[in-house]
Amino acid sequence: METLPILGDLTDEQFDSILSICSKNEYPAGEVIFNEGDGSNDMYILTEGAVKVMLWGVELNRIFPINTIGEMGIFTDEVRSATVITLTKCTLLKMSKVELFNLFNYDHDLYIQFQKSIMQDMSKKMRSNNEVVAKLKSELNKKR
């Protein structure tokens, strides 16, 4: 399996610890993984398939393997900011926030590395979203 950046710099023991708390979940096409406003109790790693990110009925983004889904709420305690729906049959690894933070309490180096990597990943996603917003704004201005 392709390595996810948030797991890439972990030791073998840390990687195994993360995998030990993951549950494999399969979803058919058209299945809602979570809705905007739901509690953020889990994060996911998309290993197969594709999902769309929806807000107010508008598709904002598509996510393909190997990427995280729902990680922001794990660290912010905020509710889900969007709805995520499978486009194809998908396989996701699900991590419970409680189990993840239990690991972090046990291994502070894992917490620091994981948090650093999540911040880098979220920064990339924000930059990508900014490009989408700029493109949409430009298209909107052309229609005026």
C-alpha positions in Angstrom: 0.0 0.0 0.0 1.2 3.5 -0.8 2.4 5.4 2.3 0.3 8.1 3.7 2.4 11.2 4.6 1.1 11.3 8.1 2.4 7.8 8.7 5.6 8.0 6.6 8.0 9.2 9.3 6.8 6.9 12.0 8.9 4.1 13.5 7.8 0.5 12.7 6.4 0.2 16.3 4.5 3.5 15.9 3.1 2.5 12.5 2.0 -0.9 14.0 0.4 0.9 16.9 -1.6 3.1 14.5 -2.7 0.1 12.4 -3.7 -1.8 15.5 -6.5 0.8 16.2 -7.8 0.9 12.7 -10.8 -0.9 11.6 -11.4 -1.7 7.9 -14.7 -0.4 6.5 -16.1 -1.0 3.1 -18.8 1.2 1.6 -20.9 0.9 -1.6 -21.1 3.8 -4.1 -23.5 6.5 -2.9 -23.1 5.9 0.8 -22.8 8.8 3.2 -19.7 8.3 5.4 -20.7 11.3 7.6 -22.8 14.4 7.4 -22.1 18.1 8.0 -22.8 18.8 11.6 -22.1 15.2 12.8 -19.8 14.8 15.8 -16.1 14.3 14.9 -15.4 11.0 16.7 -13.3 9.3 14.0 -11.0 9.9 11.2 -10.5 7.8 8.1 -7.8 6.8 5.6 -9.2 6.3 2.1 -7.4 3.2 0.7 -9.6 2.4 -2.2 -12.2 4.2 -4.2 -13.2 7.9 -4.4 -15.4 10.2 -2.3 -16.9 13.6 -2.8 -17.0 16.4 -0.2 -20.3 18.3 -0.2 -21.4 21.5 1.5 -25.0 22.8 1.1 -25.6 20.4 -1.7 -22.6 21.6 -3.7 -19.6 19.4 -4.5 -16.5 21.0 -3.1 -13.9 18.4 -3.7 -13.1 14.8 -4.6 -10.7 12.7 -2.5 -8.8 9.7 -3.9 -6.5 7.2 -2.2 -4.3 7.5 -0.2 -5.7 10.4 1.8 -7.2 11.2 5.2 -10.8 12.2 5.7 -12.3 13.8 8.8 -9.0 14.5 10.5 -9.7 18.1 11.3 -12.4 17.5 13.8 -10.3 15.0 15.7 -8.0 17.8 16.8 -10.4 20.7 16.9 -13.4 19.1 18.6 -15.6 20.8 16.0 -18.5 19.1 14.3 -18.1 17.9 10.7 -17.8 20.8 8.3 -19.0 18.9 5.3 -20.8 15.8 4.1 -18.7 13.0 2.6 -20.3 10.6 0.1 -18.7 7.7 -1.7 -18.5 8.0 -5.5 -17.4 4.4 -6.0 -17.1 1.3 -3.8 -14.6 2.4 -1.1 -12.4 0.9 1.5 -11.5 3.1 4.5 -9.4 2.6 7.6 -11.3 4.1 10.5 -9.5 5.4 13.6 -11.4 6.3 16.8 -10.5 9.6 18.4 -10.5 8.0 21.8 -8.1 5.2 20.8 -5.9 7.5 18.8 -5.5 9.9 21.8 -4.8 6.9 24.1 -1.9 6.0 21.8 -0.7 9.6 22.0 -0.8 9.5 25.8 1.4 6.5 25.6 3.8 7.8 22.9 4.4 11.5 23.0 6.8 11.3 20.0 4.0 9.7 18.0 1.7 12.6 18.9 4.2 15.2 17.9 5.0 13.5 14.5 1.3 12.8 13.8 0.3 16.4 14.6 3.1 17.9 12.5 2.1 15.7 9.6 -1.6 16.4 10.0 -0.8 20.2 9.9 1.2 19.8 6.7 -1.5 17.8 5.1 -4.2 20.3 6.2 -2.1 23.1 4.8 -1.9 21.4 1.4 -5.7 20.9 1.4 -6.2 24.5 2.4 -4.0 25.7 -0.5 -5.9 23.5 -2.9 -9.2 24.8 -1.6 -8.0 28.3 -2.0 -7.2 27.6 -5.6 -10.8 26.3 -6.1 -12.3 29.4 -4.4 -10.2 31.7 -6.6 -11.2 29.8 -9.8 -14.9 30.0 -8.8 -14.6 33.6 -7.9 -13.1 34.3 -11.3 -15.8 32.4 -13.1 -18.5 34.3 -11.1 -16.9 37.6 -12.0 -17.0 36.7 -15.7 -20.7 36.0 -15.5 -21.4 39.5 -14.0 
